[in-house]
């Protein structure tokens, strides 16, 4: 498992999935330790979690929910509303709907009830 994937996996505290009619819903809680590799140099003295890692966390949760590796495609209406700092507890909620050879993931990341990011990501699957 590549270093960032392993770090994402280790940052996931708990997760669950729910099969719904025609879709899969999943939630998870992430907490990124100050030693998380993405904080290195982003930014010295004021570490924040890069947006690309937030999207990777959504993909990681989606992979667990569908039980296979997924590749990111396009994003739509993604908004990053607040910075994620070391040790913040982030609750991820996604709804996955089948779309062509993959999934459409509508997601929301929240900290203490405040939305820090949300939007839609297309995820490709080699097995659909």
Secondary structure, 3 states (H helix, E strand, C coil): CCHHHHHHHHHEEEEEEEEECCEEEEEEEEECCCCCHHHCCCCCCCCCCCHHHHHHHHHHHHHHHHCCCEEEEEEEEEEECCCCCCCCEEEEEEEEEEECCEEEEEEEEEECCEEEEEEEEEEEECCC
